Amino acid sequence: MQRALPGILVGGVIGSAARWVVVERGAAAEYPFTATLVVINALGCFVLGVAMARWPDATDPRRLSIGVGFAGGLTTFSALAVDIAAGLHQGDYAPIVASIPAQLLAGVVFFVIGRRITTT
């Protein structure tokens, strides 16, 4: 497992940088932050689905680099929590009610798509 650590670290750095770029571009295009989070997390779930299908062995360093590193760095549960907390604080409940199921549904759907296109 320790031989996978450098790949996980590099994948995490690249995934985190990719998330930052997507968030910045979303802000520049004036997309709602909540919508940007759905896109980021769905993309990360897609990548994880591809990695898990391509490398079924959970200890495969490639799967760990891409799945744990890149997809883990790309996706962001903490930003989702902050977004929800901000909405609660402002009394703006509609985006929260839409965001939570949208995040879950998009994540599962894109994970399944990633697995299916890789195994077919």
PEURFEN-V574824 format. One record per pair of residues at least 6 apart in sequence whose ideal C-beta (glycine too) atoms are under 7 Angstrom apart, sorted by the first residue. I is the first residue (numbers start at 1). GAP is how many residues later the second one is. D is the distance in Angstrom with one decimal. If there is no record, write none. Layout:
{{I & GAP & D} {I & GAP & D}}
This chain:
{{1 & 58 & 6.5} {3 & 58 & 6.2} {4 & 57 & 4.0} {4 & 60 & 4.3} {4 & 61 & 6.8} {7 & 54 & 5.3} {7 & 57 & 6.4} {7 & 58 & 3.3} {7 & 62 & 6.3} {8 & 56 & 5.4} {8 & 57 & 5.7} {8 & 60 & 5.2} {8 & 61 & 4.1} {9 & 60 & 6.8} {10 & 55 & 6.9} {10 & 59 & 6.6} {11 & 54 & 4.3} {11 & 55 & 6.0} {11 & 58 & 2.2} {11 & 59 & 3.9} {11 & 62 & 6.7} {12 & 57 & 4.4} {12 & 60 & 6.1} {12 & 61 & 4.0} {13 & 60 & 6.8} {14 & 56 & 5.8} {14 & 59 & 6.9} {15 & 54 & 6.4} {15 & 55 & 4.0} {15 & 56 & 6.3} {15 & 57 & 6.5} {15 & 58 & 2.8} {15 & 59 & 3.8} {16 & 57 & 3.9} {18 & 56 & 5.5} {19 & 21 & 5.6} {19 & 54 & 6.7} {19 & 55 & 5.1} {19 & 57 & 6.1} {22 & 14 & 6.5} {22 & 17 & 6.9} {22 & 18 & 5.5} {23 & 13 & 5.8} {26 & 10 & 3.6} {33 & 50 & 6.0} {34 & 49 & 5.7} {34 & 61 & 5.1} {34 & 65 & 4.8} {37 & 39 & 6.8} {37 & 42 & 5.9} {37 & 43 & 5.6} {37 & 46 & 6.3} {38 & 64 & 5.3} {38 & 65 & 5.9} {38 & 68 & 5.4} {40 & 34 & 6.3} {40 & 35 & 6.5} {40 & 36 & 6.4} {41 & 34 & 4.9} {41 & 35 & 6.9} {41 & 62 & 5.8} {41 & 65 & 6.8} {41 & 66 & 5.7} {42 & 64 & 3.9} {42 & 65 & 6.1} {42 & 68 & 4.3} {43 & 31 & 6.6} {44 & 27 & 4.5} {44 & 30 & 4.2} {44 & 31 & 3.5} {45 & 62 & 4.2} {45 & 65 & 4.5} {45 & 66 & 4.2} {46 & 64 & 4.0} {46 & 65 & 6.7} {46 & 67 & 6.2} {46 & 68 & 4.1} {47 & 19 & 6.5} {47 & 23 & 6.3} {47 & 24 & 4.6} {47 & 27 & 6.9} {47 & 67 & 6.6} {48 & 19 & 5.1} {48 & 23 & 4.4} {48 & 63 & 6.0} {48 & 66 & 6.8} {49 & 61 & 6.9} {49 & 62 & 4.0} {49 & 63 & 6.5} {49 & 64 & 6.7} {49 & 65 & 2.6} {49 & 66 & 4.1} {50 & 64 & 4.2} {50 & 68 & 4.9} {51 & 12 & 5.0} {51 & 15 & 4.2} {51 & 16 & 4.0} {51 & 20 & 6.9} {52 & 11 & 6.7} {52 & 15 & 6.4} {52 & 63 & 6.4} {53 & 61 & 7.0} {53 & 62 & 4.3} {53 & 65 & 3.7} {53 & 66 & 4.9} {54 & 64 & 5.3} {55 & 7 & 5.2} {55 & 8 & 3.7} {57 & 6 & 6.9} {80 & 23 & 6.2} {83 & 16 & 7.0} {84 & 12 & 5.3} {84 & 15 & 6.9} {87 & 6 & 6.6} {87 & 8 & 5.5} {87 & 9 & 4.5} {88 & 8 & 6.8}}
